[in-house]
Amino acid sequence: MSHAVRPRRLFTLATGNWLSRGYLAVLALSVGAMFAFPEGGFGLDPMTLTAPLSFLGMAFPFGPGTEGSLAVEVLATGFWAGLLLLGALGNAAALGALASRSAGASPRRRVRGLMAPAVDNWLSRGYLAVVAAAIGFFLYAVCLSPDPGFAGIWPLMATAPLSIVAITASGPMGDGSLSLVVFSAGTALAGLCNAVLLGRLARALRR
C-alpha cells in the first residue's frame, strides 16, 4: 500500500505549493517559446530546466532528429519527451519538498537541518558520489592530462541546472587558474544544493 501512495505523494509535492507551481509555469513558458521560436535565442532551454535527469538523453543516440521510419522517429521523440516530463516532475517535487520544510527552529539548527538531507539518505549520497567523480575527472583532465578535451561537460551536466551559474561566473575569467577554481567550486556547490533537494524529496516521500 505504501508503494501505491508514493506516486500520489510525488505528484502532490510537484503541484501543491507556489514554488513547485512557479517552476512548472516557467517550464511551460520555455516549452512554448521553444515551439514559437524554433531558431532559439529566447528563454531558457527546457532541457536545462529539467536537468540533470533530462541530460541522460545525451548518453543515448536516440531522440529528436533520429533518422529512420516514422515509428522510430515517433519513439525517439517520445523517449525525449518522457525524460523531460520525468525531470520536470522530479524537480518540481524536490522544490515542493523544500517549500514544505518546517520552520521555527533556531538559526543553527535550521542550517544543520537544511544541510542534513544532502547526506542522510542513499539517494543524495549516491548523487554526491557521481558529482565528486565528475569533478575529480574534470580536475584530472585539466591539471594532469595533456588533452583535457571537453572534460568540463561532465560536472556541468551532473550538477545542472544550477551549474549554469558556475560556468557563467567563470567564463569572463578566461582559462586561468581562477576560472578553474570558480568553476570547480561552483559546480560542487550546485551539486550540494541538488543533493539537499534530493534528500528533501526522499524524506517527503517516506512520510
C-alpha positions in Angstrom: 0.0 0.0 0.0 2.8 2.4 0.8 4.3 1.9 -2.7 0.9 2.9 -4.2 0.8 6.1 -2.1 4.2 7.3 -3.1 3.4 8.3 -6.7 0.4 10.3 -5.4 2.7 11.9 -2.8 5.2 12.8 -5.5 2.5 14.4 -7.6 1.2 16.3 -4.6 4.7 17.7 -3.9 5.1 18.7 -7.5 1.9 20.7 -7.6 1.0 21.5 -4.0 2.7 24.8 -3.4 3.7 28.1 -5.0 7.4 27.2 -5.5 6.7 24.0 -7.5 3.9 25.5 -9.4 6.0 28.5 -10.3 8.7 26.2 -11.6 6.2 24.3 -13.7 4.9 27.6 -15.1 8.4 28.7 -16.1 9.0 25.3 -17.7 5.7 25.5 -19.7 6.7 29.0 -20.9 10.0 27.7 -22.0 8.4 24.8 -23.9 6.0 27.3 -25.6 8.9 29.6 -26.5 10.8 26.6 -28.0 8.0 26.0 -30.5 7.3 29.6 -31.1 10.9 30.4 -31.7 12.5 27.2 -33.1 15.7 29.0 -34.0 16.4 29.6 -30.3 17.8 32.6 -28.6 14.6 33.1 -26.5 14.0 32.0 -22.9 15.5 29.0 -21.1 16.1 25.6 -22.7 13.6 23.0 -21.3 16.4 20.5 -21.1 18.3 22.9 -18.8 15.3 23.5 -16.6 14.6 19.7 -16.3 18.3 18.8 -15.7 20.0 16.7 -14.5 17.6 13.9 -15.4 16.9 15.2 -18.9 20.6 15.2 -19.7 20.6 11.4 -19.5 19.2 11.5 -23.0 22.5 12.8 -24.3 24.1 9.5 -23.3 21.8 7.7 -25.9 21.9 8.4 -29.6 18.1 8.4 -29.6 16.0 11.5 -29.6 14.6 14.2 -31.8 16.3 14.1 -35.2 16.8 10.4 -35.1 16.6 9.2 -38.7 14.5 6.1 -39.7 11.0 5.1 -40.2 8.1 7.1 -38.9 7.7 4.7 -36.0 11.3 5.1 -35.0 11.1 8.9 -35.1 8.0 8.9 -33.0 9.5 6.6 -30.5 12.7 8.7 -30.3 10.7 11.9 -29.8 8.5 10.2 -27.2 11.6 9.0 -25.3 13.0 12.5 -25.2 9.6 13.9 -24.1 9.4 11.3 -21.4 12.7 12.3 -19.9 11.7 15.9 -19.9 8.4 15.0 -18.1 10.3 12.9 -15.5 12.8 15.6 -15.0 10.1 18.2 -14.6 8.2 16.1 -12.1 11.3 15.3 -10.1 12.5 18.9 -9.9 9.0 20.2 -9.1 8.6 17.6 -6.3 12.1 18.4 -4.9 11.2 22.1 -4.8 7.9 21.3 -3.3 9.6 19.3 -0.6 11.9 22.2 0.1 9.0 24.7 0.3 7.2 22.4 2.8 10.1 22.5 5.2 9.0 23.2 8.8 10.1 26.4 10.3 10.5 27.7 13.9 13.9 26.2 14.8 16.9 28.2 15.9 19.2 29.5 13.1 22.0 27.0 13.9 19.6 24.1 13.9 17.9 25.5 10.8 21.2 25.5 8.9 22.0 22.0 10.2 18.6 20.8 9.3 18.8 22.3 5.9 22.1 20.6 5.0 21.4 17.2 6.6 19.3 15.9 3.7 22.4 16.0 1.5 24.0 13.1 3.4 21.4 11.2 5.4 19.9 9.1 2.6 21.2 6.8 -0.1 19.7 8.8 -2.9 21.6 12.1 -2.2 24.8 10.3 -1.1 24.8 8.3 -4.4 24.3 11.6 -6.3 27.1 13.3 -4.4 29.4 10.4 -5.3 28.6 10.9 -9.0 29.2 14.7 -8.6 32.6 14.0 -6.9 33.6 11.6 -9.7 32.7 14.1 -12.4 34.6 17.0 -10.7 37.5 14.7 -10.0 37.7 13.6 -13.6 37.5 17.2 -14.8 40.3 18.3 -12.5 42.5 15.3 -13.5 41.9 16.1 -17.2 42.6 19.8 -16.9 45.6 19.6 -14.5 47.3 16.3 -15.5 46.1 15.2 -18.9 47.8 16.6 -22.0 44.4 16.9 -23.8 41.5 17.7 -21.5 39.1 17.9 -24.3 35.5 18.5 -23.1 36.0 17.2 -19.6 34.1 20.1 -18.2 30.9 18.8 -19.7 30.6 16.1 -17.1 30.4 18.2 -13.9 28.3 20.7 -15.8 25.8 18.0 -16.7 25.9 16.3 -13.3 25.1 19.4 -11.4 22.7 21.2 -13.8 20.7 23.3 -13.8 22.5 25.3 -11.1 25.9 24.7 -12.7 24.8 27.2 -15.4 25.6 29.8 -12.8 29.1 28.4 -12.3 30.0 28.4 -15.9 28.5 31.9 -16.4 30.6 33.2 -13.5 33.9 31.5 -14.6 33.5 32.4 -18.3 34.7 36.0 -18.2 37.8 35.0 -16.3 39.4 33.2 -19.2 41.3 29.9 -19.0 43.4 30.7 -15.9 43.6 29.0 -12.5 41.0 31.4 -11.0 38.4 30.3 -13.6 39.2 26.7 -12.8 38.7 27.3 -9.1 35.5 29.2 -9.6 34.0 26.6 -11.9 35.0 23.7 -9.7 33.7 25.3 -6.5 30.6 26.5 -8.3 29.7 23.0 -9.6 30.5 21.5 -6.2 28.1 24.0 -4.6 25.5 23.3 -7.3 25.8 19.6 -6.6 25.4 20.1 -2.9 22.2 22.1 -3.5 20.9 19.4 -5.7 21.7 16.8 -3.1 19.8 18.8 -0.5 16.8 18.9 -2.8 17.0 15.1 -3.5 17.3 14.4 0.2 14.2 16.6 1.0 12.3 14.7 -1.7 13.3 11.4 -0.3 12.2 12.5 3.2 8.9 13.8 1.9 8.2 10.5 0.0 8.9 8.5 3.2 6.4 10.5 5.3 
